[in-house]
């Protein structure tokens, strides 16, 4: 007959050790994530006092100003443009690369490492290299597309033309994140049984048909995860814009993101209340997009 006290003692120990293991993570989430969210919402109802002290409660004035601020809505549009290009192309290219590098081929590990290298490179170094590539006077792209310059009789100002600057920044974002997405897709591809492909080959299915009828459906949970995380990451873009675009760049207004605008208001102009309001807007937009993605995934994500 089992001793009830022994069972109770074991359950108590498991309970204590379970909480001991998850407590550091919970504290990290509360201190570094949850508390800052509520603190930011709280500060959005205040105006920063003199010398950053003695904040003044102003109610919804910051939100009223936000909805009438054309610069904020332009920054939101810029953020959407960047996110659409970065998320779409980074996922598509990474998926194709993952499928190619999942096959048995010579030097596969080397190619995987090369594509993943941008993830470990310093953002400042990346920005300096791409600023040189995009330089309208002596940049590599300028020389590569020199024929277009002769056709249109003008130089392409990759990062100073308001019409294309945000897309040039998005190209850097795509290049930077492809390796990370590729690794996630590779892990998902390795979970797909080879029997499906062998059976499809016997039935005469081509590689393209196998890709769309086997790979995509069975990899859809991984694609969904990458899509959600990349949308959130792209909507928070800041470092690329901050390091590539100068403050006197004529294309900055058409390129700056919401997070960049938050930085300018909070740390340059020392208006942390209004900066917090901009972040709250970004939080609401990301939450709406995430909810929409979770609803839409029921129609195309297959977990079987």
C-alpha positions, -999 to +999 in steps of 0.1 A: +000+000+000+014+034-010+022+059+017-001+090+012+024+113+029+052+103+006+030+111-024+020+145-009+057+153-002+067+145-038+039+166-052+050+195-030+086+192-041+075+191-077+054+222-072+082+241-055+109+232-080+085+239-109+079+275-096+117+278-089+125+271-126+098+294-141+102+322-116+133+338-132+115+339-166+083+353-150+102+380-132+120+389-165+087+392-183+071+413-156+101+436-152+113+439-188+080+436-207+047+438-188+057+467-164+071+489-192+039+485-212+017+498-184+043+524-176+043+537-211+005+538-213+005+557-180+031+583-192+011+589-224-014+609-202+014+633-191+035+661-204+072+659-195+080+686-169+110+709-169+143+691-169+125+658-173+109+660-138+075+669-124+053+654-152+021+673-157-012+653-162-029+665-194-054+637-199-061+628-235-044+659-250-015+638-263-040+615-281-058+644-296-026+658-308-016+624-322-047+621-343-041+655-358-004+650-364+003+644-401+039+633-393+027+604-371+004+591-398+031+595-424+055+575-401+028+548-398+025+546-436+063+544-439+063+516-413+036+497-433+056+501-465+088+488-449+070+459-432+052+448-464+084+446-484+106+431-457+082+405-445+070+394-480+104+391-496+123+378-466+098+349-461+096+341-498+134+341-504+142+323-472+116+296-480+131+290-514+167+289-500+156+265-472+141+241-497+172+242-519+196+238-490+176+210-474+186+187-503+218+167-503+244+188-520+281+195-518+290+223-494+255+226-479+268+235-445+290+263-460+261+278-479+239+277-447+266+295-428+270+322-455+233+330-456+232+331-418+262+355-414+242+387-417+224+377-384+257+378-364+271+410-381+271+442-361+242+465-372+266+495-373+289+476-397+259+466-419+247+502-420+281+515-431+285+489-458+250+495-472+254+532-471+285+528-494+265+504-517+237+530-520+260+560-524+248+580-554+283+591-564+305+561-561+284+533-547+284+498-562+247+500-571+252+533-589+279+517-611+259+484-615+228+503-627+247+529-646+228+521-677+196+533-660+213+566-652+221+571-689+185+562-699+168+586-674+197+612-675+198+613-638+215+595-609+194+572-587+195+586-552+188+553-534+185+567-498+179+604-505+150+601-529+117+603-509+100+580-534+123+550-530+143+555-498+120+535-476+122+506-501+160+508-501+160+505-463+136+475-466+161+458-489+187+460-461+161+445-437+154+416-461+191+409-465+196+410-427+168+386-418+169+360-446+193+338-427+172+337-395+141+328-414+159+302-435+171+284-403+135+283-390+122+269-423+150+243-424+140+230-389+104+227-401+114+210-434+134+184-415+102+174-397+084+165-429+085+127-436+103+119-468+076+093-476+053+120-489+078+131-515+086+095-525+049+088-530+044+120-549+074+112-572+059+077-579+026+094-589+045+116-613+044+149-593+070+174-604+092+193-579+070+224-582+038+205-575+055+188-545+065+223-532+030+237-534+010+206-524+033+190-498+060+214-486+038+245-482+008+228-464+031+208-440+053+238-434+024+262-428+027+263-390+064+273-393+055+299-420+028+313-397+052+316-368+078+333-389+052+356-404+038+367-370+072+373-355+085+391-386+055+414-388+060+424-352+098+429-358+093+449-390+068+472-374+094+480-347+122+489-372+145+516-359+182+507-361+185+506-399+167+539-403+187+555-375+221+544-388+215+548-426+195+580-427+210+613-416+188+639-398+192+663-427+184+637-453+155+651-475+139+616-476+138+612-438+102+624-436+091+597-460+113+570-444+111+574-406+091+548-387+069+551-357+097+539-334+121+564-349+095+591-343+092+579-307+129+582-303+130+617-317+101+629-294+113+611-263+151+614-263+158+643-287+130+667-279+125+653-244+088+650-248+084+615-233+047+618-228+040+623-265+066+597-274+048+572-251+015+580-270+032+571-303+043+538-288+008+531-276-005+537-312+021+512-324+011+487-297-025+489-308-017+485-345+005+454-338-022+439-316-048+443-343-025+428-369-016+399-347-053+392-339-061+393-376-033+369-384-045+345-358-080+346-372-068+342-408-045+313-400-074+290-394-080+289-431-045+281-444-024+267-415-025+229-412-014+214-379-019+177-389 
